[in-house]
Amino acid sequence: MVESLAVYFTYIIEQLGYFGAGFLMMLESMVAPVPSELVMPFVGFLAAEGKFSVPAAILATSVGSVIGSLISYYMGYLGGRPFVLHVGRYLLLNKEHLEWTENWFDRNGSWTIFVSRFIPVVRHLISIPAGLGRMRLIPFCVYTLLGATIWNTFLLLCGYKLRQNWTLVQTYSHELDIVVLVGLAVCMVWFAVARVRRVRAVAAADDR
């Protein structure tokens, strides 16, 4: 299935150029099952062959990511959860993944919009709870643009440097997912420990 998707995505990019790459990344930022790991490395391949400009490719795909995220944001903001679930079932939306993402956003706040661009599955869904929670639009767009641009650029450069090694590019991108998840878990544990210590310190001060 992955191989079939890769062939389909590369055909779209070859036929539609920057617009095709931006369109696929728009879908990737929604709930559609379009992995950026299958899109951006091939954009890098084409850039390495002189068919794409690196800055223009980054711009096109980052704009696509922001547009897709805004569509998901307004699905939650205007339609609410019932609408999201109704539309999402046609795009293979996993209800359990959505619920987990909603809870994670509720616990950690707006900064998760940036962090989530580096986390598999979550990056497809995080814009929906931002809309449901009525997050302010400008910070949402800024966090989304920064996170998407960094992630898209990384995958594009992998493809640029390793265009003859598609399997190797995919392997490294998945390993990065694991590294990011471990790093995120460490940060969350550190934050929780620091918070508990602050609460205990305040309580001890009050007892005095």
N, C-alpha and C positions, 0 to 999 in steps of 0.2 A: 504493500500500500504506500509506504514511504517513497519507494522508487517511482511509483506511478504519479504521486503528487509532485515529486521533483521534476519529472518530465513535463507535466502540465504547467507548472509554475515557470519553468524555463522557457517554454513556448510562449506564454503570455508576455514575459519580459522581452524576449527577442522580437515579438511582433509589435508590441506597444511602447517599447523603450522606457523612458523615465515615467511615463504615465502608467504603464503596466506595473512597474516596480512600486510606485506610490500607491496604486490601487490595491495590490496584494498586501502591502503593509497597513493600509487602511483596514482591510478585512482582518489582519492579524491583531489589530488593536481592538476589534470588536469580539464577539463571541464565536466568530467563524473559526473552524479548525485549520488555520493557516500558520504553520510554524515559521517564525522568522529565520530559524536555522536552515531552512530550505530555500529561502528567498534571498537574503542578503549576501551569502557567499557567492552565489551566481552573479549578482550585481557586481561584486568585486572581481569575478572572473572577466566580465565584460570590460570593466574599467582597466584591468591589467592588459587587455588586448587592444586598448585604445578606442573601444566602442562607446564607452561612457566616460564622462568627466567625474572624478571622485567628488569634488565639492557639489556638483549638480546632482549626483546620485544621492548623496547624503541629504541634501536639501529636499529632494523629491520624496524620499522615503520617510524623512522626519515629518514633513507636512502631512503625508498620508497617515502616519501614526497618530498625529494630533487630530486629524479629521475623524478617523475611526474611533478614537477615544471620546471625542465630543458627541458622536452619534450614540455611543453606549451611555455616556453621561446623561444625555437628554432622554434616553429611554427610561432611565431610572428617575430622573428629575420630573418629567412630565407624565410618564405612563405608570410609574409605580411598580412594585414588585409583581403583581399579577400580569401586567403587560409584558414585563421582561421575561417571565417564565413562559408566557404564551408564544411570544416571538422566538425565544431562545430554543424552544423544542425543535424548530425547523433548522436550527444551526448547530444541533448536537450539544446544546447547553446542558451541562451536568449540574443538577440542582444541589447536590451535596457540595460540589466545588464552590458554587456560588454562595452557599450558606457559610462555608468556612471563610471565604474571602470577605464577606460582610462582617463576620465576627472579628476578623483580623483588623479590618479597617476601623471598626468601632473601638477596638482596644488601643490602637496605636496612632490614630489620627491622620492628618493630612500628609505627613512626610512619607507615608506608605505609598503614595502615588508615585514618587520618585523611585523608591526602593523596589517596588513591584515590577518595574520594567526589566529587572534582571532575574525574576523568579518565574520558572515555567508554570503554566496553567494560570497562576494568579495574574500575570500581566494581561491576559485576555479578558479578565473579569473585573479588575479593580475599579474601572471607571464607573461601573454600575452602582456599587455602594456609595461612591462619591456623589453621584447624582441623587440617589435615594436620601443621602444625608444632607443634601443642599449645600455641599461644599462651595465656597466662593470660586467663581469661574476663573479669575485671573491667576490665583495660585495654582489651581488645577492645571491650567494650560502651561504655566511655567514649569511645574514639576514634570508634567508629561513630556514636554519638549526636551528638557534636559536629559531625563532618563532615556527616552527613546533615541535621541541623537547619539548618546554614548554607546548604547547597546547596538544600534544599527551600524555605527562606525566601526565598532569592534568586529562584528561579523563580516562587514564589507572588507576590512583590511585582512582578515583571515583568508577570505576568498582571493583577495588581490595577491597575497604572498604564496598561497598554496593552491592555486587554481587547478593544478594537475592532481590534487589529492583530495577529492570530494569527501571520501570516507574519513580521512584524517581531520578535516575541518569539522565535520559533524561530531566526531569523537571529542575534540577539544571543546566545542560549544557545550556539550552535555556535561563535561567535566567542570566547566566554568559554572554551570548551574549548581552543581554539587558544592563547589567552593563557596559560592555566594550564599547558598542555603546554610552551610555550616557557619559562615561568618555572621549571617543574620541571627542565627540561633544564639551564638556567643554574645552578640550585642544585646539581644533581648534578655538573656540571663543576667548580664551585667546590669542592665537597666533595672530589672526586678530586684536584684540584690541591693543596689544603691537606693532604690525607693524604700525598701523595707528598713534599711539602716536609718534613712532620714526619718521615717515614721517613728522608729524606736527612740531615736535621739530626741525628737519633739516630745514624745510621751515621757521620757525620762526627765526632760527639762520641766515639764508641767508638774510632775510628781514632787519636784523640789519646791 
